[in-house]
Amino acid sequence: MPSQSRHRLKPLLLGAAFVAPLWLATVPQAQAAAPGVPAGEDLRLYDIAEGASAARIRADIETLVGFGTRHTLSENQSGSRGIGAARRWVQAEFERISSQCGNCLEIVRVGETVSGKRIPKPTEVVNVIAIQRGKHDPRRVVLMSGDLDSRVSDVLDADSDAPGANDNASGVAGTLEAARLLSQYQFDGTIVYAVLSGEEQGLYGGATLAKYAREHDWRIKAVLNNDMIGNIEGINGVKDNHSVRVFSEGVRIAETPEEARERYFSGGENDSASRNLARKIKSLADQYLSNLDVMLVYRLDRFGRGGHHLPFNKAGLAAVRIMETNENYNRQHQDIRVENGIAYGDVLAGVDFDFNAKLTALNAVSLASMAWAPAPPEAVKIQGEVSADTRLSWQLADAGNLAGYRVYWRLTTEPEWSHSRYVGKVDNFTLKNLVIDNYLFGVASVAANGNESPVVFPGAAGAF
């Protein structure tokens, strides 16, 4: 059987409870879709999902661990130890990746000199980013990030060994591997691969990059922050190599008082752009990745804690945190030691490289699909008070890859979108006999290649 037919069968094999009739499994997607409706899948994404290399990720993590410490306040001039050496290696690696794709990546260092509670003296915090420009809509950006810096028990200890194998060499290695995979393709929108610094000292790198993006007129539509994506053994004793958490804010932290009042009366507490970005990531995992369950966690981050997606949320952007499901606190923010028979420290032994590759594939598929999709719809509005019908409207875009739009709806108690209808290349649609009071609604842009933007909830509460 040709490889494309094999890929088409793959989604049918994921649910053991469903057995497709033989005739259904052999119907090509193009024939299964109604005339004029884009195909529901992009076969290239199956290849991307299978392309992440655990061996390459392991080699990258071993190199990063080999710098001894990557603490933000550590050695900056050495060629073999500290944050400076690690940063220069990351830049060289991005340059090597770019050389293999005809210099398709623009490598930029984005930094600021900062000081604060965890930075007692002014220190340069530098991010290394690689930009893969889109061919049709280069200002529209989807971004993947990992944090370069590491730490031990004392957040100000810049001298002790702090390998940071899982926290967060795993995220940096995943970002580099995603760049290797996706640099072999061309996209409509721009993909940015960001290795951020200063996370442990106060999320400085993310804030600096969010500011840089605003100054350079980037239209960031998605930030995928990867912080600890390599551990499968939790402090609770659970071993789990097939699930991942995606954290997302509900009510936008950047919401104005006027927007809050609108949301209070019309809904949207569970439908920020970040939350619908998270739902999009889960839907792509369900379609294109085998043996990976996405747990949508409906809060900004772990209880009382934060990550490098927060500066982007504060800037009003859609941003989520992707990370392992079961954390091991003995391997986080710890001096390397053995006490009472328990080994502490974030060392290589705590990383499962196959799992790291699987979560890297989740990122790569998500980035590729959104970069191949049109931008999320703008100016989405809804009407239907005291009516049997619900009317959605939006601004009709002129993007070259836009085929049309799909409207979505779900019960207010449902966590994910459950119903949808493709409505074509129009700027409004009325859902007959669907009462606005009983459901939540949204709209997504659809490309001819089948890729869709995240769903946009009407009004300021859900705008990207």
Backbone torsions as a table, in degrees:
resi	resn	phi	psi	omega
1	MET	NA	136.0	178.9
2	PRO	-60.2	155.9	-174.6
3	SER	-61.9	-35.9	-178.9
4	GLN	-64.8	-38.5	177.2
5	SER	-64.7	-37.6	177.0
6	ARG	-60.3	-42.5	179.9
7	HIS	-64.4	-37.9	-178.6
8	ARG	-65.6	-30.8	179.7
9	LEU	-74.8	-23.1	-170.4
10	LYS	-55.4	-48.7	-178.9
11	PRO	-60.0	-28.3	-179.8
12	LEU	-69.7	-20.5	-177.3
13	LEU	-90.1	-9.4	-173.9
14	LEU	-73.7	-33.9	-178.8
15	GLY	-102.2	111.4	-175.9
16	ALA	-65.8	-24.5	-175.9
17	ALA	-78.6	-11.4	-176.7
18	PHE	-110.1	126.1	176.4
19	VAL	-120.2	115.2	-176.7
20	ALA	-79.4	142.2	171.6
21	PRO	-59.2	149.4	-176.5
22	LEU	-58.2	-40.0	-178.7
23	TRP	-66.1	-33.0	-179.3
24	LEU	-68.6	-39.3	-176.7
25	ALA	-65.3	-20.6	-176.0
26	THR	-101.0	1.4	-179.6
27	VAL	-80.8	121.2	178.3
28	PRO	-59.9	148.7	-178.1
29	GLN	-58.0	-41.9	-177.4
30	ALA	-60.0	-33.2	179.0
31	GLN	-79.6	-29.6	-177.1
32	ALA	-72.3	-30.4	-178.8
33	ALA	-78.4	147.8	177.3
34	ALA	-68.5	153.2	179.6
35	PRO	-55.7	134.3	178.4
36	GLY	84.8	-7.1	179.9
37	VAL	-98.6	125.6	179.8
38	PRO	-59.4	150.2	178.1
39	ALA	-59.3	149.9	-175.0
40	GLY	-84.8	2.0	179.9
41	GLU	-150.7	158.0	178.2
42	ASP	-118.7	112.1	-172.8
43	LEU	-62.4	-23.4	177.9
44	ARG	-62.5	-29.1	-176.8
45	LEU	-70.0	-26.6	174.6
46	TYR	-65.5	-40.7	178.7
47	ASP	-66.0	-40.7	177.5
48	ILE	-63.4	-40.5	-179.6
49	ALA	-61.3	-29.6	-177.2
50	GLU	-95.3	0.8	-170.0
51	GLY	-92.3	-14.9	-176.5
52	ALA	-68.0	134.1	-175.1
53	SER	-105.3	117.8	175.9
54	ALA	-63.8	-33.7	-179.2
55	ALA	-66.5	-43.5	178.5
56	ARG	-66.4	-40.1	178.6
57	ILE	-63.1	-42.2	177.8
58	ARG	-61.0	-44.8	-179.8
59	ALA	-60.7	-39.7	179.0
60	ASP	-67.3	-42.1	-180.0
61	ILE	-66.3	-40.4	177.5
62	GLU	-60.5	-40.1	178.1
63	THR	-64.0	-45.6	-179.1
64	LEU	-64.0	-42.2	176.8
65	VAL	-62.2	-33.6	-177.3
66	GLY	-65.9	-12.3	176.6
67	PHE	-79.1	0.9	174.3
68	GLY	80.8	-63.1	173.0
69	THR	-142.0	149.8	174.0
70	ARG	-126.3	28.9	178.6
71	HIS	-57.5	141.3	-177.9
72	THR	-56.0	-32.6	-177.9
73	LEU	-96.0	9.8	-175.1
74	SER	-80.9	-178.1	-177.9
75	GLU	-50.4	133.0	-177.2
76	ASN	-110.7	-19.1	-173.4
77	GLN	-102.2	-20.7	-178.0
78	SER	-62.3	149.6	176.3
79	GLY	-89.4	-5.0	-173.8
80	SER	-133.1	-12.2	-177.1
81	ARG	-138.0	142.8	172.4
82	GLY	97.5	176.7	-173.4
83	ILE	-64.9	-34.4	-179.3
84	GLY	-65.3	-45.9	178.9
85	ALA	-63.5	-41.2	179.0
86	ALA	-63.3	-42.5	-179.6
87	ARG	-63.2	-42.6	179.7
88	ARG	-66.5	-35.2	177.5
89	TRP	-65.9	-42.9	178.7
90	VAL	-59.3	-44.8	179.3
91	GLN	-61.7	-42.6	179.2
92	ALA	-64.0	-35.9	179.9
93	GLU	-69.1	-42.3	174.5
94	PHE	-59.8	-41.2	179.1
95	GLU	-64.1	-38.6	177.9
96	ARG	-65.1	-43.0	177.6
97	ILE	-60.5	-43.1	-179.0
98	SER	-63.8	-36.7	-179.4
99	SER	-64.3	-22.7	-178.8
100	GLN	-89.3	-4.1	177.8
101	CYS	-123.7	29.0	178.3
102	GLY	70.1	36.5	-179.3
103	ASN	57.9	46.6	-177.9
104	CYS	-81.1	-8.7	-179.8
105	LEU	-109.0	137.4	172.4
106	GLU	-100.4	118.1	-175.5
107	ILE	-97.3	127.6	-176.3
108	VAL	-134.9	139.7	171.5
109	ARG	-101.8	124.7	-177.6
110	VAL	-120.8	114.5	-175.5
111	GLY	-146.1	167.7	175.9
112	GLU	-146.0	155.3	170.7
113	THR	-92.4	122.2	-173.0
114	VAL	-131.1	164.0	171.0
115	SER	-150.7	156.6	-177.7
116	GLY	-179.3	-162.7	-176.0
117	LYS	-56.3	-40.3	-178.1
118	ARG	-104.5	7.4	175.5
119	ILE	-129.9	88.5	-169.9
120	PRO	-67.7	-22.1	176.7
121	LYS	-132.2	151.6	-177.5
122	PRO	-51.9	128.1	-175.4
123	THR	-136.8	139.0	176.9
124	GLU	-78.8	122.1	176.1
125	VAL	-109.4	117.3	-170.4
126	VAL	-122.3	128.6	172.1
127	ASN	-97.5	147.8	172.5
128	VAL	-114.1	120.7	-177.2
129	ILE	-126.4	148.9	175.7
130	ALA	-121.1	129.0	-174.4
131	ILE	-111.9	121.3	175.8
132	GLN	-106.5	99.4	-171.2
133	ARG	-67.7	136.2	174.0
134	GLY	-73.3	150.9	-174.6
135	LYS	-86.0	-21.8	-177.6
136	HIS	-115.8	-31.6	-175.4
137	ASP	-137.4	66.4	-169.7
138	PRO	-67.5	-19.9	179.2
139	ARG	-80.3	-18.2	177.2
140	ARG	-81.1	127.2	-169.2
141	VAL	-126.8	136.6	162.1
142	VAL	-118.0	141.0	-166.7
143	LEU	-133.3	137.1	172.4
144	MET	-116.2	137.3	-178.5
145	SER	-134.9	154.4	169.5
146	GLY	-141.9	154.0	-175.9
147	ASP	-97.9	131.2	-177.2
148	LEU	-82.4	-33.7	-170.8
149	ASP	-75.8	158.1	-179.8
150	SER	-137.0	172.3	-179.1
151	ARG	-158.9	168.1	172.2
152	VAL	-117.0	-157.8	-174.0
153	SER	-59.7	-46.7	178.2
154	ASP	-86.1	115.3	-174.7
155	VAL	-63.9	-16.7	179.0
156	LEU	-100.1	3.4	-179.9
157	ASP	-81.5	102.5	-177.6
158	ALA	-98.0	2.0	-173.9
159	ASP	-106.0	-35.8	-177.0
160	SER	-67.2	156.7	176.0
161	ASP	-63.4	127.5	178.2
162	ALA	-134.7	82.4	-172.4
163	PRO	-59.9	-36.6	179.2
164	GLY	54.8	44.8	-175.0
165	ALA	-65.0	-50.4	178.1
166	ASN	-90.3	-36.6	-178.0
167	ASP	-112.6	85.6	7.9
168	ASN	-142.6	44.6	172.9
169	ALA	-60.3	-28.8	178.7
170	SER	-62.6	-40.0	178.6
171	GLY	-71.2	-37.2	177.5
172	VAL	-66.8	-45.3	179.4
173	ALA	-62.2	-37.8	176.8
174	GLY	-64.5	-38.9	178.8
175	THR	-65.7	-42.4	176.7
176	LEU	-63.2	-42.5	-178.8
177	GLU	-67.2	-38.3	175.7
178	ALA	-61.2	-38.6	177.3
179	ALA	-63.6	-40.4	177.9
180	ARG	-61.6	-43.7	-177.2
181	LEU	-68.3	-51.3	-169.1
182	LEU	-82.0	-18.2	177.5
183	SER	-68.9	-7.5	176.6
184	GLN	-86.3	-0.5	-178.8
185	TYR	-123.4	163.5	170.4
186	GLN	-110.6	143.6	-175.8
187	PHE	-127.7	159.2	177.6
188	ASP	-73.2	-44.1	177.1
189	GLY	-99.3	172.2	-177.4
190	THR	-89.9	141.3	173.1
191	ILE	-112.9	132.0	176.7
192	VAL	-115.1	129.3	175.6
193	TYR	-106.4	115.5	-170.9
194	ALA	-119.6	125.9	171.1
195	VAL	-106.0	108.2	-171.1
196	LEU	-96.2	156.5	178.9
197	SER	-124.7	167.9	174.1
198	GLY	72.4	17.4	-178.1
199	GLU	-67.0	-47.8	-176.3
200	GLU	-67.5	-21.2	-177.4
201	GLN	-93.6	-3.6	178.2
202	GLY	141.2	26.7	175.1
203	LEU	61.0	34.9	-175.5
204	TYR	-70.4	-41.5	-176.6
205	GLY	-61.8	-41.7	178.7
206	GLY	-64.5	-41.3	178.6
207	ALA	-62.9	-40.3	179.3
208	THR	-64.5	-42.5	-179.1
209	LEU	-70.5	-37.1	176.6
210	ALA	-61.1	-40.1	177.0
211	LYS	-65.5	-43.8	178.7
212	TYR	-60.5	-42.7	-179.7
213	ALA	-62.1	-41.4	178.8
214	ARG	-65.0	-43.1	-178.8
215	GLU	-66.4	-26.8	-178.7
216	HIS	-102.4	14.7	171.3
217	ASP	61.2	34.8	172.8
218	TRP	-74.6	138.5	172.1
219	ARG	-101.8	82.0	-176.9
220	ILE	-73.8	123.4	-179.3
221	LYS	-108.3	-12.1	179.8
222	ALA	-162.5	132.3	172.3
223	VAL	-122.3	122.4	178.2
224	LEU	-109.3	98.1	-178.8
225	ASN	-89.1	120.0	-177.8
226	ASN	-107.7	112.1	-177.1
227	ASP	-133.1	101.5	-176.7
228	MET	74.0	87.9	-178.5
229	ILE	-125.7	27.6	-176.9
230	GLY	-128.5	-5.5	-175.9
231	ASN	-97.6	136.7	179.1
232	ILE	-118.8	-1.7	-176.8
233	GLU	-116.0	112.1	-175.6
234	GLY	-83.7	164.5	175.7
235	ILE	-63.0	-20.6	178.9
236	ASN	-84.3	4.1	179.1
237	GLY	86.9	-5.1	-179.0
238	VAL	-77.6	134.2	171.2
239	LYS	-110.3	125.6	-171.3
240	ASP	-149.0	111.4	179.9
241	ASN	-110.9	20.0	-176.0
242	HIS	-134.5	15.3	175.7
243	SER	-136.0	156.3	-177.4
244	VAL	-144.9	145.2	176.4
245	ARG	-99.2	140.9	171.6
246	VAL	-124.6	112.8	-179.1
247	PHE	-93.5	142.2	178.9
248	SER	-151.6	143.2	176.8
249	GLU	-69.9	148.7	176.0
250	GLY	-91.8	-80.4	172.8
251	VAL	-73.4	131.7	-177.3
252	ARG	-64.0	130.1	178.0
253	ILE	-65.5	-24.0	-179.1
254	ALA	-90.2	9.2	-177.4
255	GLU	-64.6	138.0	176.7
256	THR	-86.8	163.7	176.8
257	PRO	-58.4	-37.6	178.3
258	GLU	-65.5	-41.6	178.3
259	GLU	-67.0	-35.7	178.1
260	ALA	-63.4	-40.1	179.5
261	ARG	-64.8	-42.8	177.9
262	GLU	-61.1	-44.9	-180.0
263	ARG	-63.4	-37.3	-177.2
264	TYR	-58.6	-36.4	-177.0
265	PHE	-95.1	-20.6	-175.8
266	SER	-114.4	-7.1	-179.7
267	GLY	93.6	178.5	-179.1
268	GLY	119.4	4.6	179.2
269	GLU	-60.0	-26.1	-177.1
270	ASN	-114.0	20.1	-172.1
271	ASP	-138.1	37.5	171.1
272	SER	-63.1	165.8	175.5
273	ALA	-59.0	-39.1	179.9
274	SER	-62.4	-41.9	-179.0
275	ARG	-67.7	-38.1	177.6
276	ASN	-75.0	-25.2	168.9
277	LEU	-63.5	-44.1	178.2
278	ALA	-60.5	-42.5	178.3
279	ARG	-62.6	-37.4	178.6
280	LYS	-63.3	-44.0	179.0
281	ILE	-59.4	-43.3	179.3
282	LYS	-63.8	-41.9	-179.1
283	SER	-64.0	-35.5	177.6
284	LEU	-69.6	-38.7	176.6
285	ALA	-62.4	-42.9	-180.0
286	ASP	-61.7	-32.9	-177.1
287	GLN	-85.2	-41.3	-165.2
288	TYR	-113.2	-12.8	-177.6
289	LEU	-117.6	136.7	177.8
290	SER	-90.2	143.4	171.0
291	ASN	57.1	44.5	173.7
292	LEU	-140.8	115.1	-179.8
293	ASP	-102.3	123.4	179.2
294	VAL	-93.1	120.0	174.7
295	MET	-94.8	112.9	176.0
296	LEU	-81.2	116.1	178.8
297	VAL	-102.1	114.0	-173.8
298	TYR	-86.5	66.2	168.6
299	ARG	-156.8	162.8	-176.3
300	LEU	-56.7	-45.9	-174.9
301	ASP	-159.9	-172.9	174.6
302	ARG	-58.9	155.9	-171.1
303	PHE	-55.5	118.9	176.7
304	GLY	73.4	9.2	-176.2
305	ARG	-123.1	172.7	-176.4
306	GLY	-145.1	171.7	-179.3
307	GLY	-150.6	-177.4	-170.3
308	HIS	-78.0	1.8	170.5
309	HIS	-80.3	-21.6	-175.1
310	LEU	-59.9	-42.8	178.2
311	PRO	-59.3	-31.7	178.1
312	PHE	-74.4	-38.9	173.7
313	ASN	-59.1	-42.9	179.4
314	LYS	-62.3	-27.5	177.2
315	ALA	-83.4	4.5	177.9
316	GLY	84.9	17.5	-174.3
317	LEU	-103.8	155.7	176.0
318	ALA	-75.9	117.4	-176.8
319	ALA	-149.0	139.9	-179.2
320	VAL	-133.0	163.1	173.4
321	ARG	-109.5	129.0	176.0
322	ILE	-109.4	128.6	-178.8
323	MET	-161.6	165.8	177.4
324	GLU	-55.5	158.4	-178.2
325	THR	-83.7	-37.2	-174.7
326	ASN	-116.2	107.4	-179.3
327	GLU	-84.1	152.3	174.9
328	ASN	-119.8	102.1	-174.3
329	TYR	-70.1	-16.4	174.0
330	ASN	-68.5	-17.8	-176.7
331	ARG	-109.3	9.7	179.5
332	GLN	-117.5	132.9	171.5
333	HIS	52.5	44.3	-175.0
334	GLN	-127.5	140.8	166.4
335	ASP	-62.9	144.5	178.7
336	ILE	-75.2	119.3	-176.3
337	ARG	-169.6	170.9	171.7
338	VAL	-124.7	125.5	177.9
339	GLU	-133.0	127.2	179.2
340	ASN	52.7	38.3	177.9
341	GLY	78.1	4.2	-179.7
342	ILE	-105.1	127.2	178.2
343	ALA	-87.0	126.1	178.4
344	TYR	-110.9	150.2	176.1
345	GLY	124.4	148.3	-176.0
346	ASP	-94.2	81.7	-174.2
347	VAL	-111.6	172.1	-176.2
348	LEU	-56.5	-33.3	-177.0
349	ALA	-61.9	-18.0	-179.1
350	GLY	-90.2	6.1	-177.7
351	VAL	-110.9	129.8	171.4
352	ASP	-99.4	109.8	-169.9
353	PHE	-73.6	-30.7	175.3
354	ASP	-65.4	-41.3	177.6
355	PHE	-65.1	-42.7	176.8
356	ASN	-56.7	-41.4	178.4
357	ALA	-66.8	-36.3	-179.6
358	LYS	-65.1	-42.8	179.4
359	LEU	-72.9	-29.6	172.3
360	THR	-62.7	-42.0	177.9
361	ALA	-61.8	-38.3	176.8
362	LEU	-58.9	-45.2	177.2
363	ASN	-62.3	-47.2	-176.0
364	ALA	-61.9	-43.9	178.3
365	VAL	-62.8	-42.4	-178.6
366	SER	-65.3	-46.1	178.3
367	LEU	-60.6	-47.2	-176.9
368	ALA	-63.4	-46.0	-178.2
369	SER	-61.8	-44.5	-178.5
370	MET	-72.1	-30.5	177.0
371	ALA	-74.8	-26.1	175.2
372	TRP	-85.5	-18.4	179.2
373	ALA	-82.0	163.5	171.1
374	PRO	-71.8	168.4	175.7
375	ALA	-63.5	151.3	174.6
376	PRO	-57.5	147.2	-179.6
377	PRO	-59.2	149.1	178.1
378	GLU	-111.9	156.9	176.8
379	ALA	55.7	44.6	178.7
380	VAL	-75.2	127.3	-179.2
381	LYS	-130.3	162.1	-177.9
382	ILE	-141.0	143.9	176.7
383	GLN	-138.8	155.5	177.8
384	GLY	156.9	11.5	178.3
385	GLU	-58.7	141.3	-179.7
386	VAL	43.2	48.0	-179.6
387	SER	-142.3	156.5	175.4
388	ALA	-82.0	-12.8	-174.8
389	ASP	-116.1	159.2	176.1
390	THR	-123.1	129.5	-177.9
391	ARG	-115.3	125.2	175.3
392	LEU	-108.5	141.1	175.7
393	SER	-138.6	159.0	-177.9
394	TRP	-160.1	171.4	178.8
395	GLN	-83.2	123.4	180.0
396	LEU	-72.7	119.8	-177.9
397	ALA	-85.4	160.3	179.4
398	ASP	-110.5	20.8	-179.4
399	ALA	-61.1	138.9	-175.9
400	GLY	-66.0	-26.4	-177.7
401	ASN	-96.3	7.5	-178.3
402	LEU	-78.9	122.8	174.3
403	ALA	-94.4	-36.5	-177.8
404	GLY	170.4	-155.6	-175.2
405	TYR	-133.7	155.5	175.6
406	ARG	-126.3	128.9	177.0
407	VAL	-95.5	144.2	-177.4
408	TYR	-123.5	153.2	171.5
409	TRP	-153.8	159.0	178.4
410	ARG	-158.0	159.6	172.2
411	LEU	-63.4	152.3	-177.2
412	THR	-64.9	-19.7	179.5
413	THR	-93.2	-3.4	-178.4
414	GLU	-87.1	136.1	-177.0
415	PRO	-78.2	-22.6	-176.5
416	GLU	-130.4	159.9	179.1
417	TRP	-64.9	130.1	-173.3
418	SER	-113.8	-22.8	-177.7
419	HIS	-133.6	147.9	177.1
420	SER	-155.2	163.1	177.5
421	ARG	-149.9	128.3	174.8
422	TYR	-76.6	130.3	-173.7
423	VAL	-119.7	0.6	176.4
424	GLY	88.6	-171.3	-175.2
425	LYS	-90.6	75.9	-178.5
426	VAL	-129.3	172.5	179.3
427	ASP	-112.2	9.1	175.3
428	ASN	-164.5	160.5	176.3
429	PHE	-157.7	142.2	178.1
430	THR	-111.2	124.9	175.8
431	LEU	-91.3	107.7	-175.5
432	LYS	-72.0	139.2	175.9
433	ASN	56.5	34.7	174.7
434	LEU	-124.2	103.8	-170.6
435	VAL	-74.5	128.0	-175.6
436	ILE	-59.6	-30.8	-176.1
437	ASP	-66.7	-24.1	-168.6
438	ASN	-101.2	-5.5	-173.8
439	TYR	-138.1	165.7	168.3
440	LEU	-110.1	146.0	-170.9
441	PHE	-130.8	158.4	175.9
442	GLY	-163.3	173.9	-178.5
443	VAL	-138.3	140.8	175.1
444	ALA	-125.6	148.2	173.4
445	SER	-85.6	144.9	-175.7
446	VAL	-127.1	132.4	175.5
447	ALA	-92.5	159.7	177.3
448	ALA	-62.2	-25.3	179.4
449	ASN	-80.7	2.2	176.3
450	GLY	98.0	-15.5	-178.7
451	ASN	-76.0	142.3	-178.7
452	GLU	-121.0	150.9	170.3
453	SER	-72.7	166.1	167.5
454	PRO	-59.2	157.8	178.0
455	VAL	-73.9	139.2	178.4
456	VAL	-108.5	121.3	175.6
457	PHE	-79.0	141.9	-175.2
458	PRO	-62.1	147.3	174.4
459	GLY	85.1	-176.6	-176.9
460	ALA	-65.3	-28.7	-176.8
461	ALA	-59.7	-32.8	-175.4
462	GLY	-114.6	4.2	-174.0
463	ALA	-69.1	141.6	176.7
464	PHE	-91.2	NA	NA
